[in-house]
């Protein structure tokens, strides 16, 4: 047996995402078939307590094309200068460690190559992110990843239109004991911002995104600093 979180779109929840841990039968093995058997058990057990929910696996192991397309490995970012790379590649390339980074050459790599680059594991402690000239602290947790993913998704018309038909999201590869950022959580946040009618406002600036999605975590020490982050990075371009 295994236990993993389901990220649920919830416009009434502070932060717009609620989490429900679900226990299910785990099928060991690295094949897609084995992963999908685990996903089936995962979703089945979740639906037993949430029969009206529409759940979608967000990963390359998803049994739905939409879920595969929404994997951070496959969801693409296109910049104003016509560069194109995946969300995963951008995330890895933005990491700054004690002994190196950001490794901007990773923007030319595939998602798998970027994630497995030995420098990511051998450069010491992660200290912040740097994305096209802007520095991002590690707190609030998931802030940079959620912002990056949400922007990329919002500019993909077809995917963003389809995904709002769902309200709960999983990632069979995500283990909260080992990782912090999760693409399924980012999707749930996107759907909530859309359904709450504040998506456009949230994406108007970095500070506004933080206020809406992470404002409940704010403290007096970071209010002054947040006010300086008022301009959205105008590097994105709409995807076809």
C-alpha positions as CSV (number, residue, x, y, z in Angstrom):
1,X,0.0,0.0,0.0
2,X,1.0,3.6,-0.6
3,X,-0.3,7.0,0.4
4,X,-0.2,10.1,-1.9
5,X,-1.9,13.5,-2.0
6,X,-4.8,14.5,-4.3
7,X,-4.7,18.2,-5.0
8,X,-8.2,19.6,-5.2
9,X,-9.3,22.9,-6.8
10,X,-11.1,24.8,-4.1
11,X,-12.0,28.5,-4.5
12,X,-13.0,28.7,-0.9
13,X,-9.7,27.4,0.5
14,X,-6.9,29.8,1.5
15,X,-4.4,29.4,-1.3
16,X,-7.1,27.9,-3.5
17,X,-5.9,24.3,-3.2
18,X,-7.0,21.6,-0.7
19,X,-5.2,18.3,-0.2
20,X,-6.6,14.9,0.6
21,X,-4.2,12.0,1.3
22,X,-5.4,8.8,-0.2
23,X,-4.2,5.2,0.5
24,X,-4.1,2.8,-2.4
25,X,-2.5,-0.3,-3.7
26,X,0.9,0.2,-5.1
27,X,2.1,-1.8,-8.1
28,X,5.9,-1.9,-8.1
29,X,7.8,-1.5,-11.3
30,X,9.0,1.2,-13.7
31,X,6.8,0.4,-16.7
32,X,4.0,2.7,-17.7
33,X,1.6,-0.2,-17.3
34,X,2.5,-0.7,-13.7
35,X,2.3,3.0,-13.0
36,X,-1.1,3.2,-14.6
37,X,-2.3,0.3,-12.4
38,X,-1.3,2.3,-9.4
39,X,-3.0,5.3,-10.7
40,X,-6.2,3.4,-11.3
41,X,-6.2,2.1,-7.7
42,X,-5.3,5.6,-6.5
43,X,-8.2,7.3,-8.3
44,X,-10.6,4.5,-7.5
45,X,-10.1,4.9,-3.8
46,X,-10.3,8.7,-4.0
47,X,-13.6,8.5,-6.0
48,X,-15.1,6.3,-3.3
49,X,-15.1,9.2,-0.9
50,X,-15.5,11.9,-3.7
51,X,-17.9,10.4,-6.2
52,X,-18.8,13.7,-7.9
53,X,-15.1,14.7,-8.4
54,X,-13.5,14.6,-11.8
55,X,-9.9,13.5,-11.2
56,X,-7.0,13.7,-13.7
57,X,-3.4,12.3,-13.5
58,X,-0.9,14.9,-14.4
59,X,2.2,13.1,-15.6
60,X,3.7,11.3,-18.6
61,X,2.2,8.1,-17.1
62,X,-1.4,9.4,-17.3
63,X,-3.9,7.3,-19.3
64,X,-5.3,10.5,-20.8
65,X,-3.5,12.5,-23.5
66,X,-4.4,15.7,-21.6
67,X,-2.6,14.5,-18.5
68,X,0.5,13.6,-20.5
69,X,0.5,17.0,-22.3
70,X,0.3,18.8,-18.9
71,X,3.4,17.1,-17.6
72,X,6.0,19.7,-16.8
73,X,8.3,17.6,-19.1
74,X,5.9,18.3,-22.0
75,X,4.3,21.7,-21.2
76,X,6.2,24.2,-23.2
77,X,7.2,27.8,-22.5
78,X,7.7,30.1,-25.5
79,X,9.5,33.4,-24.9
80,X,9.1,36.7,-26.8
81,X,12.4,36.1,-28.5
82,X,11.0,32.8,-29.8
83,X,13.0,30.5,-27.6
84,X,11.0,27.4,-26.5
85,X,11.6,25.0,-23.7
86,X,9.7,22.9,-21.2
87,X,8.5,24.0,-17.8
88,X,10.8,21.3,-16.3
89,X,13.8,22.6,-18.2
90,X,13.1,26.2,-17.1
91,X,12.8,25.1,-13.5
92,X,16.0,23.2,-13.5
93,X,17.9,25.9,-15.4
94,X,16.8,28.5,-12.9
95,X,18.3,26.8,-9.8
96,X,21.2,28.6,-8.1
97,X,23.3,26.6,-5.7
98,X,26.1,27.4,-3.2
99,X,28.6,26.2,-5.8
100,X,27.1,27.1,-9.1
101,X,24.1,28.1,-11.2
102,X,22.0,29.2,-12.8
103,X,23.0,26.7,-15.5
104,X,21.5,28.6,-18.5
105,X,22.9,26.1,-21.0
106,X,20.2,23.7,-19.8
107,X,17.6,25.7,-21.8
108,X,19.0,24.0,-24.8
109,X,18.5,20.5,-23.3
110,X,15.5,18.2,-23.1
111,X,13.5,17.9,-19.9
112,X,15.1,14.6,-19.0
113,X,18.6,15.9,-19.7
114,X,18.0,19.0,-17.7
115,X,16.7,17.1,-14.7
116,X,19.5,14.6,-14.7
117,X,22.3,17.0,-15.3
118,X,24.9,16.1,-12.6
119,X,25.4,19.7,-11.6
120,X,21.9,19.8,-10.2
121,X,22.8,17.3,-7.6
122,X,26.5,18.1,-7.1
123,X,26.5,21.9,-6.6
124,X,25.7,22.1,-3.0
125,X,22.6,23.5,-1.3
126,X,19.9,25.2,-3.3
127,X,19.8,28.9,-2.3
128,X,17.4,30.6,-4.7
129,X,16.1,30.6,-8.3
130,X,17.0,33.1,-11.0
131,X,14.8,33.3,-14.0
132,X,15.5,35.8,-16.8
133,X,17.2,38.3,-14.4
134,X,14.7,38.0,-11.5
135,X,15.7,36.3,-8.2
136,X,13.2,34.2,-6.4
137,X,13.6,33.1,-2.8
138,X,12.8,29.6,-1.7
139,X,9.8,30.9,0.4
140,X,6.9,30.7,0.0
141,X,7.5,27.1,-0.9
142,X,6.3,26.2,-4.5
143,X,5.9,29.9,-5.3
144,X,8.3,30.1,-8.2
145,X,7.3,26.7,-9.6
146,X,3.6,27.5,-9.4
147,X,4.1,30.9,-11.1
148,X,6.2,29.4,-13.9
149,X,3.8,26.5,-14.5
150,X,0.6,28.6,-14.3
151,X,1.9,31.2,-16.8
152,X,2.9,28.4,-19.2
153,X,-0.5,26.8,-19.0
154,X,-2.4,30.0,-19.3
155,X,-0.8,30.7,-22.7
156,X,-1.7,27.3,-24.1
157,X,-5.2,27.8,-25.3
158,X,-6.2,24.2,-25.9
159,X,-4.8,22.7,-22.7
160,X,-6.1,25.5,-20.5
161,X,-9.6,25.1,-22.0
162,X,-9.7,21.4,-21.4
163,X,-8.2,21.2,-17.9
164,X,-10.9,23.3,-16.2
165,X,-13.3,20.4,-16.8
166,X,-11.5,18.7,-13.9
167,X,-11.3,19.6,-10.2
168,X,-8.9,17.1,-8.7
169,X,-5.3,16.2,-9.8
170,X,-2.7,13.6,-9.0
171,X,0.9,12.9,-9.9
172,X,1.9,9.3,-9.3
173,X,5.6,10.2,-9.3
174,X,5.2,12.9,-6.6
175,X,6.2,11.8,-3.1
176,X,5.8,14.7,-0.5
177,X,8.4,13.0,1.7
178,X,11.0,13.6,-1.0
179,X,9.8,16.6,-3.1
180,X,8.2,20.0,-2.6
181,X,7.0,21.1,-6.0
182,X,4.2,19.2,-7.8
183,X,2.7,19.8,-11.2
184,X,-0.6,18.4,-10.0
185,X,-0.8,21.1,-7.3
186,X,0.1,23.8,-9.9
187,X,-2.8,22.6,-12.1
188,X,-5.2,22.7,-9.2
189,X,-4.2,26.2,-8.4
190,X,-4.6,27.3,-12.0
191,X,-8.1,25.8,-12.2
192,X,-9.1,27.5,-8.9
193,X,-7.8,30.9,-10.1
194,X,-9.8,30.5,-13.3
195,X,-13.0,29.4,-11.6
196,X,-12.7,32.2,-9.0
197,X,-12.5,34.7,-11.8
198,X,-9.1,36.0,-10.7
199,X,-6.7,34.3,-13.1
200,X,-6.1,37.3,-15.3
201,X,-5.5,39.4,-12.2
202,X,-3.1,36.8,-10.7
203,X,-1.0,36.8,-13.9
204,X,-0.9,40.5,-14.2
205,X,2.2,40.7,-11.9
206,X,4.4,38.6,-9.8
207,X,3.3,40.4,-6.7
208,X,-0.3,39.9,-7.5
209,X,0.2,36.2,-8.0
210,X,1.9,35.9,-4.6
211,X,-0.9,37.9,-3.0
212,X,-3.7,35.8,-4.3
213,X,-2.0,32.3,-4.1
214,X,0.2,32.8,-1.1
215,X,-1.1,35.8,0.7
216,X,-2.3,33.7,3.6
217,X,1.3,32.9,4.3
218,X,2.5,36.5,4.3
219,X,4.1,38.0,7.4
220,X,5.3,41.5,8.3
221,X,8.9,40.9,7.3
222,X,8.1,40.3,3.7
223,X,5.3,42.8,3.0
224,X,7.8,45.6,2.1
225,X,9.8,43.3,-0.1
226,X,6.6,42.0,-1.9
227,X,5.6,45.6,-2.8
228,X,8.7,45.9,-4.9
229,X,7.7,42.9,-7.1
230,X,5.0,44.7,-9.1
231,X,6.0,44.0,-12.7
232,X,5.2,40.8,-14.5
233,X,8.0,39.3,-16.5
234,X,6.9,40.1,-20.1
235,X,8.9,37.2,-21.6
236,X,6.1,34.9,-22.4
237,X,4.4,34.5,-25.8
238,X,1.1,32.7,-26.5
239,X,1.3,29.1,-27.7
240,X,-0.6,27.9,-30.7
